[in-house]
């Protein structure tokens, strides 16, 4: 809708208060009447406009049993307690991992893994649960090979 520059601020205020998004554009060459048939100097004239329906919020998943329940909304995900994979603390690369699930309903749990080489050197990766299980099985198989096929 076209509004002349004299009424632009008032029209924007009234329309945004009614829930409409407004976008200012430079006027074109086409001559239009201010308000394109509506009088924006009279706030009662805007009552014929209907505000858009509110957008439904996505459903949020309840906390899974493994969730640490700390700042889920701030992280946009549920997280388990982080586990360290650093048996003696002298490893060249520290490893930390945890379960994670986005807050949006119907998302699968994932395994997040951080490899930490130093204070400013962290490399994170996300694995689907099935891939994390396959990785765990392959690591066990390699350990078995190193031990001569025994656990």
C-alpha positions as CSV (number, residue, x, y, z in Angstrom):
1,X,0.0,0.0,0.0
2,X,1.2,3.5,-0.7
3,X,1.6,6.1,2.0
4,X,3.0,9.6,1.3
5,X,6.2,10.6,3.2
6,X,4.1,12.9,5.5
7,X,2.2,9.9,6.9
8,X,4.9,7.2,6.6
9,X,6.0,7.1,10.3
10,X,2.4,7.1,11.6
11,X,1.4,4.4,9.2
12,X,4.3,2.2,10.1
13,X,3.7,2.6,13.8
14,X,0.0,1.7,13.5
15,X,0.6,-1.3,11.1
16,X,3.4,-2.8,13.2
17,X,1.3,-2.4,16.4
18,X,-1.4,-4.4,14.6
19,X,1.1,-7.2,13.9
20,X,2.0,-6.4,10.3
21,X,5.5,-6.4,8.9
22,X,6.3,-3.2,7.1
23,X,8.8,-2.5,4.4
24,X,9.7,1.0,3.2
25,X,10.4,1.3,-0.5
26,X,11.2,4.4,-2.6
27,X,8.2,5.8,-4.4
28,X,7.8,4.9,-8.0
29,X,6.6,7.0,-11.0
30,X,3.0,5.9,-10.6
31,X,0.9,8.5,-8.9
32,X,-1.2,7.1,-6.0
33,X,-3.3,8.7,-3.3
34,X,-1.9,8.6,0.2
35,X,-3.1,5.4,1.9
36,X,-4.4,4.1,-1.4
37,X,-8.0,4.8,-0.2
38,X,-7.4,4.7,3.5
39,X,-6.9,7.6,5.8
40,X,-4.0,6.9,8.1
41,X,-4.5,10.1,10.0
42,X,-7.5,8.4,11.6
43,X,-6.4,5.3,13.6
44,X,-10.0,3.9,13.5
45,X,-9.6,3.4,9.8
46,X,-6.9,0.8,10.4
47,X,-9.4,-1.5,12.3
48,X,-10.6,-2.9,9.0
49,X,-7.1,-4.6,8.6
50,X,-6.7,-8.0,10.2
51,X,-3.4,-8.8,11.9
52,X,-1.8,-12.1,10.6
53,X,-2.5,-15.2,12.6
54,X,0.3,-15.9,15.1
55,X,2.8,-18.5,13.9
56,X,2.6,-21.7,15.9
57,X,5.7,-22.4,18.0
58,X,7.5,-25.7,17.1
59,X,6.8,-28.3,19.8
60,X,9.7,-28.8,22.2
61,X,10.8,-32.2,23.2
62,X,10.7,-33.1,26.9
63,X,14.0,-33.7,28.6
64,X,15.3,-37.2,27.7
65,X,16.3,-39.3,30.7
66,X,20.0,-38.7,30.0
67,X,19.7,-34.9,29.7
68,X,21.8,-32.8,32.2
69,X,18.9,-30.2,32.3
70,X,21.4,-27.3,32.2
71,X,20.7,-24.5,29.8
72,X,19.0,-26.6,27.2
73,X,17.2,-23.5,25.7
74,X,20.4,-21.5,25.6
75,X,22.2,-24.3,23.8
76,X,19.2,-25.2,21.6
77,X,19.7,-28.8,22.5
78,X,19.5,-31.3,25.3
79,X,22.9,-32.7,26.4
80,X,24.1,-35.5,28.5
81,X,26.9,-35.1,31.0
82,X,30.2,-34.9,29.0
83,X,32.4,-38.0,29.2
84,X,36.2,-37.8,28.8
85,X,38.2,-40.4,26.9
86,X,41.6,-39.5,28.4
87,X,42.7,-42.5,30.5
88,X,45.9,-41.1,31.9
89,X,45.8,-37.4,31.0
90,X,49.0,-37.5,29.0
91,X,47.3,-38.0,25.6
92,X,48.4,-35.7,22.7
93,X,44.7,-35.1,21.9
94,X,42.0,-34.9,24.6
95,X,38.6,-36.3,23.7
96,X,35.2,-35.3,25.1
97,X,31.9,-36.7,24.0
98,X,28.2,-36.4,24.9
99,X,24.7,-37.2,23.7
100,X,22.8,-34.4,22.2
101,X,19.3,-33.8,20.8
102,X,17.9,-30.7,19.2
103,X,14.9,-29.1,21.1
104,X,12.6,-29.4,18.1
105,X,10.4,-32.5,18.4
106,X,11.0,-35.6,16.4
107,X,14.8,-35.2,16.2
108,X,17.1,-38.2,16.9
109,X,19.8,-38.2,19.5
110,X,23.3,-37.7,18.2
111,X,26.8,-38.2,19.6
112,X,28.9,-35.0,19.7
113,X,32.7,-35.5,19.9
114,X,35.3,-32.8,20.6
115,X,39.0,-33.4,19.9
116,X,41.0,-30.9,21.9
117,X,44.7,-30.3,20.9
118,X,45.1,-27.2,23.0
119,X,43.3,-24.3,24.6
120,X,42.4,-22.7,21.3
121,X,42.4,-25.9,19.2
122,X,39.1,-27.7,19.4
123,X,37.6,-29.7,16.5
124,X,34.0,-30.9,17.0
125,X,32.1,-33.5,15.1
126,X,28.5,-34.9,15.2
127,X,27.7,-38.5,14.6
128,X,24.3,-40.1,14.2
129,X,23.7,-42.7,16.9
130,X,24.0,-45.6,14.5
131,X,27.3,-44.4,13.2
132,X,28.6,-43.9,16.7
133,X,27.6,-47.5,17.6
134,X,29.4,-48.7,14.4
135,X,32.5,-46.7,15.4
136,X,32.4,-48.2,18.9
137,X,32.3,-51.7,17.5
138,X,35.2,-51.0,15.1
139,X,37.3,-49.6,17.9
140,X,36.6,-52.7,20.0
141,X,37.6,-54.9,17.0
142,X,40.9,-53.0,16.7
143,X,41.6,-53.4,20.4
144,X,40.9,-57.1,20.1
145,X,43.3,-57.4,17.2
146,X,46.0,-55.6,19.2
147,X,45.5,-58.0,22.1
148,X,45.8,-61.0,19.8
149,X,42.1,-61.5,19.4
150,X,41.3,-61.6,23.1
151,X,39.6,-59.0,25.3
